């Protein structure tokens, strides 16, 4: 498959989902072509992300549940 023919919105969505990107790369050219054709009629970002997410099996999806994103940066103070 010529990646220059990949729609920009689909390419961006795939590259932001590592598990989906790995799965896409492992697909045959025929499977990639069919997947790209499925994306042609999609107009919204949410629909594209849902389509890309469908490449990833449930057990491969990251288990990230953060109630408060600021908790990532909390820790012992310096000085």
C-alpha positions as CSV (number, residue, x, y, z in Angstrom):
1,X,0.0,0.0,0.0
2,X,1.2,3.5,-0.8
3,X,0.8,5.4,2.4
4,X,0.6,8.7,0.4
5,X,-2.9,7.5,-0.5
6,X,-4.0,7.2,3.1
7,X,-6.5,9.9,4.0
8,X,-4.9,12.5,6.4
9,X,-7.6,12.2,9.1
10,X,-7.3,8.4,9.1
11,X,-3.5,8.6,9.2
12,X,-3.5,10.9,12.1
13,X,-6.0,8.8,14.1
14,X,-3.9,5.6,13.5
15,X,-0.7,7.2,14.5
16,X,-2.2,8.4,17.8
17,X,-3.2,4.9,18.8
18,X,-0.1,2.7,19.1
19,X,-2.0,-0.7,19.3
20,X,-4.1,0.2,16.2
21,X,-1.0,1.4,14.3
22,X,0.7,-1.9,15.0
23,X,-2.3,-3.9,13.9
24,X,-2.7,-1.7,10.7
25,X,1.0,-2.3,9.8
26,X,0.5,-6.1,10.2
27,X,-2.5,-6.1,7.8
28,X,-2.2,-7.3,4.2
29,X,-2.4,-4.7,1.5
30,X,-5.9,-5.9,0.6
31,X,-7.1,-5.6,4.3
32,X,-5.5,-2.1,4.4
33,X,-7.4,-1.1,1.2
34,X,-10.7,-2.3,2.6
35,X,-10.1,-0.5,5.9
36,X,-9.3,2.7,4.1
37,X,-12.4,2.4,1.9
38,X,-14.5,2.0,5.1
39,X,-13.2,5.3,6.3
40,X,-14.0,7.2,3.1
41,X,-17.6,8.1,4.1
42,X,-16.8,9.1,7.7
43,X,-16.9,12.8,8.4
44,X,-16.5,13.3,12.1
45,X,-13.4,12.9,14.3
46,X,-15.3,10.7,16.7
47,X,-16.3,8.3,14.0
48,X,-12.8,8.0,12.7
49,X,-11.5,7.3,16.2
50,X,-14.1,4.7,16.7
51,X,-13.2,3.0,13.4
52,X,-9.5,3.1,14.3
53,X,-10.3,1.8,17.8
54,X,-12.1,-1.2,16.2
55,X,-8.6,-2.4,15.1
56,X,-7.6,-3.0,18.7
57,X,-8.8,-6.0,20.6
58,X,-10.3,-5.4,24.1
59,X,-7.3,-6.9,25.9
60,X,-4.9,-4.6,24.0
61,X,-6.6,-1.4,25.0
62,X,-4.8,0.5,27.7
63,X,-6.4,0.5,31.1
64,X,-6.1,4.1,32.0
65,X,-8.6,5.6,34.4
66,X,-7.6,8.9,35.8
67,X,-10.2,10.8,37.8
68,X,-8.0,13.9,38.0
69,X,-5.2,14.3,35.5
70,X,-3.3,16.6,37.9
71,X,-2.7,13.5,40.1
72,X,-0.1,12.4,37.5
73,X,2.2,15.3,38.6
74,X,1.8,15.0,42.3
75,X,4.7,13.6,44.3
76,X,7.2,14.5,46.9
77,X,8.2,18.2,46.8
78,X,11.8,19.2,45.9
79,X,13.7,21.3,48.5
